[in-house]
């Protein structure tokens, strides 16, 4: 009977360790998800700042962002051209 009691204690200990490890992994996973969420929010804020700078500086030929603004304007125009082309193809 002592063998079964000892085996039972070892099994319980192993199960407790497994549960603890699973909790640790879950907590680590949640922390990683929280970090990723915060990083995504920062990226969204950076993008919003960039969009604001574009709108403030796009017509300023003295801007330090003149080249970037020009490229964005070119891409926006290309999008408009493609949308018009898509509309014409619908007809």
C-alpha positions as CSV (number, residue, x, y, z in Angstrom):
1,X,0.0,0.0,0.0
2,X,2.9,2.3,0.7
3,X,3.9,2.0,-2.9
4,X,0.5,3.2,-4.1
5,X,0.5,6.1,-1.6
6,X,4.0,7.1,-2.8
7,X,3.0,6.8,-6.4
8,X,-0.2,8.8,-5.8
9,X,1.8,11.6,-4.1
10,X,4.2,11.7,-7.0
11,X,1.4,11.7,-9.5
12,X,-0.3,14.6,-7.6
13,X,2.9,16.5,-7.5
14,X,3.5,16.0,-11.2
15,X,-0.1,17.1,-11.9
16,X,0.3,20.2,-9.7
17,X,3.5,21.1,-11.5
18,X,1.8,20.7,-14.9
19,X,-1.0,22.9,-13.8
20,X,1.4,25.6,-12.6
21,X,3.4,25.4,-15.8
22,X,0.1,25.8,-17.8
23,X,-0.8,28.8,-15.8
24,X,2.7,30.3,-16.4
25,X,2.3,29.7,-20.1
26,X,-1.1,31.3,-20.2
27,X,0.1,34.3,-18.3
28,X,3.1,34.7,-20.6
29,X,0.8,34.3,-23.6
30,X,-1.5,37.0,-22.2
31,X,1.5,39.3,-21.6
32,X,2.7,38.8,-25.1
33,X,-0.7,39.5,-26.5
34,X,-0.9,42.7,-24.4
35,X,2.5,43.8,-25.6
36,X,1.5,43.2,-29.2
37,X,-1.8,45.1,-28.7
38,X,0.2,48.1,-27.3
39,X,2.7,47.9,-30.2
40,X,-0.1,47.9,-32.7
41,X,-1.7,51.0,-31.0
42,X,1.7,52.8,-31.2
43,X,1.9,52.0,-34.9
44,X,-1.6,53.4,-35.4
45,X,-0.6,56.6,-33.6
46,X,2.6,56.9,-35.6
47,X,0.5,56.5,-38.8
48,X,-1.9,59.2,-37.6
49,X,1.0,61.6,-36.8
50,X,2.4,60.9,-40.3
51,X,-1.0,61.6,-41.9
52,X,-1.4,64.8,-39.9
53,X,2.1,65.9,-41.0
54,X,1.3,65.1,-44.6
55,X,-1.8,67.3,-44.5
56,X,0.0,70.1,-42.8
57,X,3.1,70.0,-45.1
58,X,1.9,68.8,-48.5
59,X,1.6,72.3,-49.9
60,X,4.7,73.7,-48.3
61,X,7.6,73.7,-50.8
62,X,10.0,74.6,-47.9
63,X,9.0,71.5,-45.8
64,X,11.6,69.1,-44.8
65,X,9.1,66.4,-45.8
66,X,8.6,67.8,-49.4
67,X,9.9,64.6,-51.1
68,X,7.8,62.3,-48.9
69,X,4.7,64.4,-49.4
70,X,5.2,64.4,-53.1
71,X,5.4,60.6,-53.1
72,X,2.3,60.3,-51.1
73,X,0.5,62.7,-53.4
74,X,1.6,60.7,-56.4
75,X,0.3,57.5,-54.8
76,X,-3.0,59.1,-53.9
77,X,-3.4,60.4,-57.5
78,X,-2.6,56.9,-58.8
79,X,-5.3,55.5,-56.5
80,X,-7.8,58.0,-57.9
81,X,-6.8,57.1,-61.4
82,X,-7.3,53.4,-60.7
83,X,-10.7,54.0,-59.1
84,X,-11.8,56.0,-62.2
85,X,-10.5,53.2,-64.5
86,X,-12.4,50.6,-62.4
87,X,-15.6,52.7,-62.7
88,X,-15.2,53.0,-66.4
89,X,-14.8,49.2,-66.7
90,X,-18.1,48.7,-64.9
91,X,-20.0,50.5,-67.6
